[in-house]
Amino acid sequence: MLWLILGVSVLIIILIAVFLFYRYIYVPWFQIPALPEIHETWWGAGEENKEDVSIMPFKIHFSEEVIEDLTDRLQRTRTPTRPLQGIQQQYGFNTDTLKTILEYWATKYDWKARENHLNQFPHFRTSIQGLNIHFLHVKPKVPEQTPVIPLLILHGWPGSVVEFYKLIPILTKVHERYGYAFEVIAPSLPGFGFSDGAVKPGLGTCEIALLMKKLMLRIGHETFFVQGGDWGSIIVTAMATMYPEAVLGLHTNMPDVSTPRTFLKILIGSLWPRFVIDEGNEEKLYPLSTFSTHVWNESAYLHMQATKPDTISVGLNDSPAGLAAYILEKFSTGTNKDYREWEDAGLLKKYTYDELIDNLMFYWVPQCFATAARIYAEGLSSRQFALGVNKIPISKTVPCAVAVFPNEIIYYPDWILRDKYAHLVHRANLNNGGHFAAMEVPAKLAEDMFRAMEKMRRLKAKK
């Protein structure tokens, strides 16, 4: 009788444990939630009103007032504190290098020539949910009957559409092997560049995904391909998850895989790396202590912008020197983490000062640093995670492709990528490039996009 009581008691304890595991661990962490409904919030100032749906041409203009004020601020920059002896970028952006860049900006950056350069593509603005959204819309000039693929391409922080200026001419030219070209739509994300920022909290990545879908519908595309890196990748991944009927295919150079299964697999890999990472690539993620140290060293900005974006924005909106140091530090270590050991930050290995300053102008002229930085507070909020979109695999009706650049922030093997990108049809391990691939190695990224999109088009044609 005693054994029976003990047996029943153990069974009851086991059942309670199973229930508690299912209710408080499995359900909140591992069960795939339903797709959330994203409401069409009015993000602009004032009460919601009838929206002007027209698409208006737009020109970038550096006014004399802006130029004079900026030049004056650059020339009156207080002498930065000298770096410590033997220190390159380890304490932050090297101030000796910064002085060189500031002098170039003040005396050699050709305002008119760069304004013309930035206006080489057609620019437009249109109002969506109360926000004026700026975008480039570049149609290829191709012979009749040539296939033209609509492509939405999104940037991240601390970038802008400037990242795509060397990429767009390649994408909008007919590929000699595949025989098609892209029609490129490249918006400034809400709050970035010449796109309005929200006047109320809550505009996270899922809400931006809806805005971007509506932009494509406004232009005239019900279905389209998407591409993105950094926040752009997170947003196009959300678009493919929530609107699979609209997304014909997805290409990313920084996949966003943040499901509970992924974290569990990576954690197990800390005990047995070969369980997670393919042979020869273990050092890209393990030991976790090394990887975590690098992330820790490079992510102070993320914590600040995710919690107190308006505080840091005051100084960076007021000081071009501060803005340059803060943003160019990311362009250095994001391009190659080894540039921490270079006094000149390695910036001229992949970029020119003109290109880097063009990107700074997209923050300085519209005074948008605060509204851009807020994407971290909104995109990493508990409210955004509660939507559960990161836990939902993209429908297998959406083919997905990943370009893996050797100096990207994180590396995932295919079996982890499929936690999110369920229908992974293409993966390329490229031999050069980092976080800003579109700006660093545009030809390599474009070639991979053409190759991946060709696979996707063939898959769609078979159905």
C-alpha positions in Angstrom: 0.0 0.0 0.0 2.9 2.4 0.9 4.5 1.7 -2.5 1.2 2.5 -4.2 0.9 5.8 -2.4 4.5 6.7 -3.2 4.0 5.7 -6.8 0.8 7.8 -7.1 2.6 10.7 -5.4 5.6 10.5 -7.8 3.2 10.3 -10.8 1.3 13.4 -9.5 4.6 15.3 -9.1 5.7 14.4 -12.6 2.3 15.5 -14.0 2.5 18.8 -12.1 6.1 19.3 -13.4 5.1 18.5 -17.0 2.2 21.0 -16.7 4.4 23.7 -15.2 7.0 23.1 -17.9 4.4 23.3 -20.6 2.5 26.3 -19.1 5.5 28.5 -18.1 8.3 27.4 -20.3 7.1 25.7 -23.5 4.1 27.9 -24.2 5.8 31.3 -23.6 9.1 30.3 -25.1 8.8 27.5 -27.7 5.2 27.5 -28.9 4.8 29.4 -32.2 2.3 32.2 -31.7 -0.4 33.4 -34.1 0.5 36.2 -36.4 -0.3 39.5 -34.7 -2.6 42.1 -36.3 -0.7 45.4 -36.8 -3.1 48.3 -36.7 -2.8 51.3 -39.0 -1.8 53.9 -36.4 -1.6 57.6 -37.3 2.0 58.4 -36.5 2.1 62.0 -37.6 1.3 65.2 -35.7 -2.3 66.3 -35.1 -5.5 64.3 -35.4 -5.8 61.7 -38.1 -7.1 63.2 -41.2 -7.7 62.4 -44.9 -4.2 61.6 -46.3 -2.7 63.0 -49.4 -1.8 59.9 -51.3 0.1 61.7 -54.1 3.8 60.9 -54.7 5.8 64.1 -55.0 9.3 64.6 -56.5 11.9 65.5 -54.0 15.4 67.1 -54.2 18.1 67.1 -51.6 19.3 70.6 -51.0 22.2 71.9 -48.8 21.1 75.5 -48.2 23.6 78.3 -47.7 22.4 78.7 -44.2 23.0 75.0 -43.4 26.5 75.1 -45.0 27.5 78.2 -43.2 26.3 77.0 -39.9 27.9 73.6 -40.3 31.2 75.0 -41.5 31.3 77.4 -38.6 30.6 74.5 -36.1 33.4 72.4 -37.7 35.9 75.2 -37.6 35.0 76.0 -33.9 35.3 72.4 -32.7 37.1 72.3 -29.4 40.4 70.4 -29.6 39.6 66.8 -28.8 41.5 65.0 -26.0 44.5 63.2 -27.5 44.3 59.4 -27.5 46.4 57.4 -25.0 49.8 56.3 -26.1 49.7 53.1 -28.1 45.9 53.2 -28.5 44.2 53.1 -31.8 40.4 52.6 -31.7 40.2 50.5 -28.5 38.9 53.5 -26.4 36.5 54.7 -29.1 37.1 56.7 -32.3 40.7 57.9 -32.5 40.7 61.7 -32.2 43.8 62.3 -34.3 42.0 60.6 -37.2 38.8 62.5 -36.3 40.7 65.9 -36.7 41.7 64.8 -40.3 38.1 64.0 -41.2 36.7 67.2 -39.7 39.2 69.3 -41.6 38.3 67.5 -44.8 34.6 68.1 -44.1 35.1 71.8 -43.5 37.5 72.6 -46.3 37.4 69.8 -49.0 33.9 68.4 -49.1 32.4 70.0 -52.2 28.9 70.9 -51.1 27.5 71.4 -54.6 29.1 68.4 -56.2 28.0 66.1 -53.4 24.5 67.6 -53.6 24.4 66.8 -57.3 25.8 63.3 -56.6 23.0 62.6 -54.1 20.4 63.8 -56.6 21.6 61.5 -59.4 18.7 59.2 -58.7 15.0 60.1 -58.7 13.8 61.0 -55.1 10.2 61.2 -54.0 8.1 61.6 -50.8 4.6 60.4 -50.0 2.5 60.5 -46.9 1.7 57.2 -45.2 -0.1 57.0 -41.8 0.7 60.6 -41.1 4.4 60.4 -42.0 6.1 61.8 -45.1 8.3 58.9 -46.3 11.3 59.7 -48.5 12.4 57.1 -51.1 14.6 56.5 -54.2 12.7 55.0 -57.1 15.1 53.9 -59.9 13.6 52.2 -62.9 15.9 50.4 -65.3 16.2 51.5 -68.9 15.9 48.2 -70.7 14.6 46.9 -74.0 10.9 46.0 -74.2 10.1 42.5 -73.0 13.0 42.5 -70.6 11.9 41.1 -67.2 12.0 43.8 -64.6 11.7 42.8 -60.9 10.4 45.2 -58.3 12.8 45.2 -55.3 12.4 46.9 -51.9 15.8 47.4 -50.3 16.1 48.7 -46.8 19.1 50.2 -44.9 19.8 50.2 -41.1 21.6 52.3 -38.5 24.0 54.2 -38.7 23.5 54.0 -42.4 21.0 55.6 -44.9 20.1 55.2 -48.5 23.6 56.5 -49.2 24.8 52.9 -48.7 23.0 51.9 -52.0 24.5 54.5 -54.4 27.1 52.1 -55.8 24.7 49.2 -55.7 21.8 50.7 -57.6 23.5 51.1 -61.0 24.5 47.5 -60.9 21.0 46.3 -60.0 19.2 48.4 -62.6 21.4 47.1 -65.4 20.3 43.9 -67.3 22.4 41.1 -66.0 24.3 39.5 -68.9 23.7 35.9 -67.7 20.2 36.1 -66.2 18.7 38.6 -68.6 16.7 40.7 -66.1 17.1 43.9 -64.0 15.6 45.3 -60.8 13.3 48.2 -60.3 14.7 49.5 -57.1 12.7 51.2 -54.3 15.0 52.3 -51.5 13.2 54.3 -48.7 14.7 56.2 -45.8 13.2 54.4 -42.8 10.8 56.4 -40.7 12.8 58.9 -38.7 15.9 58.5 -40.9 17.2 60.9 -43.5 14.3 62.8 -45.1 11.5 60.6 -43.8 9.5 61.9 -40.9 9.8 60.4 -37.4 6.8 59.3 -35.4 5.4 61.8 -32.8 4.2 59.1 -30.5 5.8 55.9 -29.1 5.2 52.5 -30.6 6.6 52.6 -34.2 8.6 49.4 -34.0 9.9 47.1 -36.7 6.5 45.3 -37.3 4.8 48.7 -37.6 7.5 49.8 -40.1 6.9 46.6 -42.0 3.3 47.6 -42.5 4.4 51.1 -43.7 6.8 49.6 -46.2 4.2 47.3 -47.6 1.8 50.2 -48.0 4.6 52.2 -49.7 5.0 49.4 -52.3 1.2 49.3 -52.8 1.2 53.1 -53.3 3.9 52.8 -55.9 1.9 50.1 -57.7 3.4 46.8 -56.6 1.2 44.2 -54.9 4.0 41.7 -54.9 7.7 42.3 -54.8 11.1 41.0 -53.7 12.8 42.4 -50.5 16.4 42.8 -49.4 18.0 44.3 -46.3 20.9 44.4 -43.8 21.0 45.5 -40.2 17.5 47.0 -39.2 16.6 46.7 -42.9 17.0 42.9 -42.6 14.9 42.8 -39.4 12.1 44.7 -41.1 12.1 42.8 -44.4 12.1 39.6 -42.3 9.0 40.8 -40.5 7.4 41.7 -43.8 8.0 38.2 -45.1 6.6 36.7 -41.9 3.5 38.9 -41.7 2.7 39.4 -45.4 3.9 36.3 -47.3 1.3 36.9 -50.0 3.1 40.2 -50.9 6.8 39.0 -50.6 7.9 37.0 -53.7 11.3 36.3 -52.1 13.7 37.6 -49.5 17.5 38.2 -49.6 19.4 39.4 -46.6 23.1 40.0 -45.7 22.4 40.0 -42.0 19.8 37.3 -41.1 17.6 38.0 -38.1 17.3 34.6 -36.2 16.2 35.1 -32.6 13.9 32.2 -31.8 14.1 30.4 -28.5 15.2 27.3 -30.4 18.1 29.2 -31.8 19.3 30.4 -28.4 19.1 26.9 -27.1 21.1 25.5 -29.9 23.8 28.1 -29.6 24.0 27.5 -25.8 24.4 23.7 -26.4 27.1 24.5 -28.9 29.2 26.2 -26.2 29.7 22.7 -24.8 30.0 21.0 -28.2 30.7 23.6 -31.0 30.6 21.0 -33.8 27.0 20.3 -32.9 26.1 23.8 -34.0 28.8 25.2 -36.4 30.1 23.5 -39.5 33.8 22.5 -39.5 36.2 25.4 -40.0 33.8 28.1 -38.8 33.7 27.3 -35.1 35.7 30.4 -34.2 33.0 32.7 -35.7 30.8 32.0 -32.7 32.8 30.0 -30.2 34.0 30.2 -27.5 31.0 32.2 -26.5 33.1 34.1 -24.1 35.2 35.5 -26.9 32.2 36.3 -29.0 30.4 37.9 -26.1 33.4 40.0 -25.2 33.5 41.4 -28.8 29.7 42.2 -28.6 30.1 43.8 -25.2 33.0 46.0 -26.5 31.0 47.1 -29.5 27.4 47.5 -28.2 27.5 50.4 -25.7 25.6 52.5 -28.3 22.9 49.8 -28.5 22.1 50.0 -24.8 22.1 53.8 -24.8 19.8 54.0 -27.9 17.5 51.2 -26.6 17.0 53.0 -23.3 17.9 56.7 -23.5 18.1 57.7 -27.2 17.0 61.3 -26.6 19.9 61.9 -24.1 22.7 61.0 -26.4 20.9 62.7 -29.4 21.2 66.2 -27.8 25.0 66.3 -28.2 25.1 64.6 -31.6 22.5 66.9 -33.1 24.5 69.9 -31.9 28.0 68.8 -32.7 29.2 67.6 -36.1 32.4 66.4 -34.5 30.5 64.3 -32.1 28.2 62.9 -34.8 31.2 62.0 -37.0 33.1 60.2 -34.1 30.0 58.3 -33.1 28.9 57.1 -36.5 32.3 56.5 -38.1 33.4 54.4 -35.2 30.6 51.9 -36.3 31.7 52.1 -39.9 35.2 51.1 -38.9 34.5 48.2 -36.6 31.4 47.1 -38.5 33.5 46.8 -41.7 36.2 44.8 -40.0 36.7 44.3 -36.2 40.5 44.2 -36.8 40.3 47.9 -37.6 40.2 48.5 -33.9 44.0 48.2 -34.1 44.4 50.7 -36.9 44.9 54.4 -36.0 43.1 55.6 -39.2 40.2 53.2 -38.4 40.7 51.5 -41.8 38.0 53.8 -43.3 39.8 54.5 -46.6 40.2 50.7 -47.3 36.6 50.5 -48.5 35.2 54.0 -48.6 36.1 57.6 -49.4 35.7 60.5 -47.0 33.1 61.9 -49.4 30.9 58.8 -49.2 31.1 58.7 -45.4 30.3 62.4 -45.1 27.4 62.0 -47.5 26.0 59.6 -45.0 26.6 62.0 -42.1 24.8 64.7 -44.0 21.7 62.4 -44.1 21.7 62.8 -40.3 22.9 66.4 -39.9 20.8 68.3 -42.5 17.4 66.9 -41.4 18.5 66.8 -37.8 17.2 63.3 -37.5 19.7 61.6 -35.1 17.1 61.3 -32.3 14.3 60.0 -34.5 16.7 57.5 -36.1 18.2 56.3 -32.8 14.7 55.6 -31.4 14.4 52.6 -33.6 16.4 50.8 -30.9 14.0 51.8 -28.2 11.0 50.8 -30.2 12.4 47.7 -32.0 13.8 46.2 -28.8 10.9 47.0 -26.5 9.0 44.4 -24.5 5.9 45.4 -26.4 7.6 44.6 -29.7 8.8 41.2 -28.5 5.4 40.4 -27.1 4.1 40.4 -30.7 6.1 37.2 -31.1 7.0 37.8 -34.8 10.6 36.7 -34.1 9.3 33.3 -33.0 7.2 32.7 -36.2 9.0 31.0 -39.1 8.5 32.6 -42.5 6.0 30.7 -44.6 7.5 28.1 -46.9 5.7 30.0 -49.7 8.4 32.6 -49.4 11.8 31.5 -50.7 14.7 33.0 -48.8 18.4 33.7 -49.5 21.3 34.6 -47.2 24.6 36.2 -48.2 27.2 35.5 -45.5 30.1 38.1 -45.4 33.1 37.1 -43.4 33.2 40.2 -41.2 29.5 40.3 -40.4 28.6 40.6 -36.7 27.2 37.0 -36.3 27.4 33.7 -38.2 24.6 31.1 -38.4 24.8 27.7 -40.1 21.9 26.6 -42.3 20.1 24.5 -39.8 19.8 27.5 -37.4 18.8 29.9 -40.3 15.9 27.6 -41.1 14.5 28.2 -37.6 13.3 31.5 -39.2 13.9 31.2 -42.9 12.0 28.0 -43.4 12.4 27.9 -47.2 16.1 28.6 -47.5 16.9 28.2 -51.1 20.2 29.9 -51.3 23.2 30.6 -49.1 26.5 32.1 -50.2 29.7 32.3 -48.1 31.5 35.2 -49.6 35.2 35.9 -49.1 35.2 39.7 -48.6 33.0 42.2 -46.9 31.4 43.1 -43.6 28.3 44.7 -42.1 28.0 47.5 -44.7 28.2 45.1 -47.7 26.2 47.3 -50.1 28.6 50.1 -49.6 31.8 48.1 -49.2 31.5 45.4 -51.9 28.5 46.4 -54.0 29.5 44.2 -57.0 29.7 41.1 -54.8 26.4 41.8 -53.1 24.6 42.5 -56.4 25.9 39.4 -58.0 24.7 37.3 -55.1 21.3 39.0 -55.3 20.9 38.3 -59.0 21.9 34.7 -58.5 19.5 34.2 -55.5 16.6 36.0 -57.2 17.0 33.8 -60.3 16.6 30.7 -58.1 13.5 32.3 -56.5 12.0 33.2 -59.9 12.4 29.7 -61.2 10.8 28.3 -58.1 7.8 30.6 -58.5 7.6 29.8 -62.2 7.2 26.1 -61.5 4.2 26.6 -59.2 
